[in-house]
Amino acid sequence: MKPFWCAICLMAGSLFFSTSARAADIPTMAPGALLQQMSQASQSLNYEFAFVSVNKQGVDSLRFRHAVFEKHRLAQLLQMDGPRREIVQRDNEISFFEPGLEPFTLAGDHIVDSLPSIVYADFERLAQFYDFIPVGRTRVSDRLCEVVRVVARDGTRFGYVLWIDTATKLPLRADLLDRDGEALEQFRVISFIVDPQVQSLMQGLEKVNLPPLLAMPASEKADFDWSAGWLPAGVSEVSRSRRTLPGINVPIETRLYTDGLFSFSVNIAQAEQGEAERFIRTGRRTIHTEVRSNKDITVVGELPPATAKRIADGVIFKAQP
């Protein structure tokens, strides 16, 4: 019996050594360069993911296909359980098909629903305000992965932990974390293939008739008598508008901001009587409202509640000293 156990121990040790040796043979890449390669691979390879999307509302099972032809970039996101929900991308047009709703198309360069937006980020820009921290290597979906944390230097935003396949550089897992390290959302690949065969599965989308582009409500561009007095580092304004929403007779002035990873808006309207400070948080999204100078100030977006409140507190009206 003793020689048998010795043989087993030697075999196990040799397997461990060979696995460790294979992992050690793969050179470690700078985290910034690795993230750039992840983004490039996600937009250039022909592949298919079966994955789960986990958040506070539950777990969804989905399939994502991506293919690049000479003239077109095609993608398809399909919900695998329950009513058929599908999103199709052809170049810069993204079409939505939902049960009980008229299909519609929006302009965009990638599908964001249930997929981690960080995959498509501009990491050269983010490097000015975020730290990319290498964590080590581990396995996801039976693949060896490099693990990288993405953390805002000023601590005012959420962070990510990414598991990136060492061979294909595709993201196999992404956890969105709050400032306390609690997971808000998780993208986790169960199985995947990288194969030109995915092109033939997607080829029919090249010529299919997609719904027309959805007409967005007209907005009035104007100068506002208010501004954001404080914003997190790296955040900039990307658009502004004044519009009256359907069912609401009060005009709303909106500034949209982003740091290239997370987005939010600051909205100003005439305050109604009886309103008080309040906030709602659902996963990554926070809605914070307060009343000041007879104005309703609402911050909506992908922010921790404390950051949303600080932005709302910092809004400056020109009438203020």
C-alpha positions in Angstrom: 0.0 0.0 0.0 2.8 2.4 0.8 4.5 2.2 -2.6 1.0 2.9 -4.2 0.5 6.1 -2.2 4.1 7.2 -3.0 3.3 6.7 -6.7 0.1 8.8 -6.4 1.9 11.6 -4.6 4.7 11.6 -7.2 2.1 11.7 -10.0 0.1 14.6 -8.4 3.3 16.5 -7.8 4.4 16.1 -11.5 1.0 17.3 -12.7 1.1 20.3 -10.4 4.6 21.1 -11.6 3.7 20.8 -15.3 0.7 23.1 -14.9 2.7 25.6 -12.9 5.5 25.4 -15.5 3.0 26.1 -18.3 1.7 29.1 -16.5 5.1 30.4 -15.7 6.1 30.0 -19.4 3.5 32.7 -20.3 5.2 36.1 -20.0 3.5 38.6 -17.8 2.2 41.7 -19.7 1.9 45.2 -18.3 -1.8 45.6 -17.2 -2.4 48.7 -19.4 -1.2 46.9 -22.5 -3.2 43.8 -21.5 -6.4 45.8 -21.2 -5.7 47.4 -24.6 -5.3 43.9 -26.2 -8.6 42.8 -24.5 -10.5 45.7 -26.1 -8.9 45.0 -29.5 -9.6 41.2 -29.4 -13.2 41.8 -28.4 -13.8 43.9 -31.5 -11.7 42.0 -34.0 -12.1 38.3 -33.4 -14.8 35.9 -34.5 -16.2 34.3 -31.3 -19.2 33.1 -29.4 -19.8 33.4 -25.6 -22.3 31.6 -23.4 -22.4 33.6 -20.2 -24.4 34.6 -17.2 -25.1 38.1 -16.1 -25.6 38.4 -12.3 -27.0 41.4 -10.4 -29.2 42.2 -7.5 -32.3 41.5 -9.6 -31.3 38.0 -10.5 -29.4 35.9 -13.0 -29.7 35.9 -16.8 -28.3 33.4 -19.2 -27.3 34.8 -22.5 -25.4 34.1 -25.7 -23.2 36.6 -27.5 -21.8 36.2 -31.0 -19.3 38.6 -32.8 -18.0 38.4 -36.3 -16.0 40.7 -38.6 -16.5 40.6 -42.3 -14.6 42.7 -44.9 -17.2 45.4 -44.9 -19.2 44.8 -41.8 -18.9 44.2 -38.1 -21.8 42.1 -36.8 -22.9 41.1 -33.2 -25.9 39.4 -31.7 -26.9 39.2 -28.0 -29.7 36.7 -27.2 -31.4 36.0 -23.9 -31.5 32.2 -23.6 -34.4 31.8 -21.0 -37.9 33.1 -21.1 -39.3 35.3 -23.8 -37.0 35.8 -26.8 -35.1 39.1 -26.4 -32.5 39.9 -29.0 -30.1 42.8 -29.8 -28.4 42.9 -33.2 -25.5 45.1 -34.2 -24.5 45.9 -37.8 -21.7 48.3 -38.0 -22.9 51.4 -36.1 -26.6 50.5 -35.9 -28.0 48.5 -32.9 -31.5 47.1 -33.2 -33.6 45.9 -30.3 -36.3 43.2 -30.5 -38.5 42.9 -27.4 -41.7 40.9 -26.9 -44.7 43.2 -27.1 -42.7 46.2 -28.4 -42.2 47.6 -31.8 -38.6 46.9 -32.9 -36.3 49.9 -33.1 -32.7 50.9 -33.9 -30.3 53.2 -32.2 -26.9 54.5 -33.3 -24.0 53.0 -31.4 -20.6 51.3 -31.8 -21.2 48.3 -29.4 -23.9 46.5 -27.5 -23.8 47.5 -23.9 -26.8 45.5 -22.4 -25.5 42.8 -20.1 -21.9 43.2 -21.4 -19.3 45.0 -19.3 -18.8 48.5 -20.8 -15.2 48.5 -19.7 -14.3 46.1 -22.4 -14.7 48.9 -25.0 -13.1 51.7 -22.9 -10.2 54.0 -24.0 -7.6 52.8 -21.6 -5.0 55.4 -22.5 -7.5 58.0 -21.3 -8.5 56.0 -18.2 -4.8 55.6 -17.2 -4.8 59.3 -16.3 -7.4 58.8 -13.5 -7.5 55.0 -12.8 -4.9 52.5 -11.5 -4.5 49.2 -13.3 -3.4 46.7 -10.7 -2.2 43.2 -11.7 -3.5 40.6 -9.3 -2.1 37.3 -10.6 -3.4 34.3 -12.6 -6.2 31.9 -12.1 -8.7 29.8 -14.1 -12.1 30.7 -15.5 -14.1 28.4 -17.8 -11.1 26.0 -17.7 -8.8 28.7 -19.2 -5.8 30.4 -17.6 -6.5 34.1 -17.1 -4.7 37.2 -16.1 -6.5 39.1 -13.3 -6.5 43.0 -13.3 -8.2 45.5 -11.0 -9.3 48.9 -12.3 -9.6 51.4 -9.5 -10.3 55.2 -9.6 -7.5 57.0 -7.8 -9.8 59.5 -6.1 -12.1 56.7 -4.8 -15.2 58.4 -6.0 -16.4 55.8 -8.5 -17.0 52.0 -8.8 -14.2 49.7 -9.8 -13.7 46.5 -11.8 -11.9 43.2 -11.5 -11.3 41.6 -14.9 -10.2 38.0 -15.8 -8.6 38.0 -19.3 -7.8 34.8 -21.2 -4.0 34.6 -21.7 -4.3 33.0 -25.1 -7.1 35.0 -26.9 -7.1 38.1 -24.6 -10.9 37.9 -24.5 -12.6 38.9 -21.2 -14.0 35.8 -19.4 -15.2 37.4 -16.2 -15.8 41.0 -15.0 -17.0 42.0 -11.6 -18.3 45.5 -10.9 -17.4 46.5 -7.3 -18.6 49.3 -5.1 -16.2 51.3 -3.0 -16.5 48.7 -0.2 -15.5 45.8 -2.5 -19.1 44.4 -2.7 -20.0 43.0 -6.1 -22.8 44.9 -7.8 -22.8 43.0 -11.1 -20.9 40.1 -12.6 -20.3 39.0 -16.2 -19.1 35.4 -16.3 -18.4 33.3 -19.4 -19.4 29.6 -19.1 -18.1 28.5 -22.4 -16.8 30.1 -25.6 -15.3 29.4 -29.0 -13.0 31.5 -31.2 -13.5 30.2 -34.7 -14.1 31.5 -38.3 -17.2 29.3 -38.3 -18.9 32.0 -36.3 -18.9 34.1 -39.5 -21.1 31.6 -41.3 -23.6 31.7 -38.3 -23.8 35.5 -38.6 -23.7 35.9 -42.3 -27.5 36.2 -42.7 -27.4 39.5 -40.7 -25.5 41.2 -43.4 -28.5 41.7 -45.6 -31.4 41.4 -43.2 -33.8 44.5 -43.0 -33.4 46.1 -39.6 -35.9 48.5 -38.1 -35.4 52.2 -38.9 -33.4 54.5 -36.6 -35.4 55.8 -33.8 -36.1 59.6 -33.9 -34.9 61.2 -30.7 -37.0 64.0 -29.2 -35.8 67.5 -30.3 -33.9 69.4 -27.7 -33.3 73.1 -27.3 -29.7 74.0 -27.0 -29.1 77.0 -24.7 -26.8 78.5 -22.1 -27.7 77.5 -18.6 -27.6 79.7 -15.5 -26.0 76.9 -13.5 -22.9 74.7 -13.6 -21.4 71.7 -11.7 -19.0 73.1 -9.1 -17.4 69.7 -8.4 -16.9 66.7 -10.5 -14.7 63.6 -10.1 -11.3 63.7 -11.7 -11.4 63.0 -15.4 -15.1 63.7 -15.9 -16.1 66.0 -18.7 -19.4 67.3 -20.2 -20.4 65.6 -23.4 -23.7 67.1 -24.2 -26.4 69.4 -22.8 -30.1 69.9 -23.7 -33.3 71.6 -22.6 -36.5 69.7 -23.3 -40.0 69.2 -21.9 -40.7 65.5 -21.4 -44.0 63.9 -22.4 -46.5 64.3 -19.5 -44.4 66.9 -17.8 -45.0 70.6 -18.5 -41.9 71.8 -16.7 -38.8 72.1 -18.9 -35.8 70.1 -17.7 -32.2 71.3 -18.3 -29.7 68.4 -18.5 -25.9 68.1 -18.7 -24.5 64.7 -19.5 -21.0 63.8 -18.2 -18.6 60.8 -18.6 -15.1 59.8 -17.7 -15.0 57.3 -20.5 -16.1 54.4 -18.3 -19.1 55.7 -16.2 -21.7 58.2 -17.2 -24.2 60.3 -15.3 -26.4 63.4 -15.8 -27.2 66.5 -13.8 -30.8 67.6 -14.3 -32.4 70.9 -13.1 -36.1 71.8 -13.1 -38.4 74.1 -11.2 -39.1 72.6 -7.7 -42.5 71.5 -6.7 -43.9 72.0 -3.2 -43.3 69.3 -0.7 -40.2 67.8 -2.3 -37.3 66.9 -0.1 -33.8 65.3 -0.4 -34.1 61.6 -1.4 -32.1 59.0 -3.3 -32.7 55.6 -4.9 -30.0 53.1 -5.7 -30.5 50.0 -7.9 -27.2 48.2 -8.5 -24.8 50.5 -10.4 -27.4 53.3 -10.8 -28.1 56.0 -8.3 -30.8 58.7 -8.4 -30.2 61.6 -5.9 -32.5 64.6 -5.7 -32.4 67.7 -3.5 -34.1 71.1 -3.6 -32.1 74.4 -3.4 -32.8 77.9 -4.6 -36.3 76.7 -5.6 -34.7 74.3 -8.0 -35.0 70.5 -8.2 -31.5 69.1 -8.6 -31.3 65.5 -9.7 -28.2 63.4 -10.4 -28.8 60.2 -12.2 -26.2 57.7 -13.3 -23.5 55.1 -12.5 -22.2 56.6 -9.3 -21.9 55.7 -5.6 -24.6 57.5 -3.6 -22.0 59.7 -1.7 -20.5 60.8 -5.0 -23.9 61.7 -6.5 -24.8 63.7 -3.4 -21.5 65.6 -3.6 -22.1 66.5 -7.2 -25.6 67.7 -6.4 -24.3 69.7 -3.4 -21.8 71.4 -5.7 -24.2 72.7 -8.3 -23.8 76.5 -8.6 -26.5 78.9 -9.8 -25.4 82.2 -11.2 -27.6 84.0 -8.8 -25.6 82.5 -5.9 -22.7 84.4 -4.5 
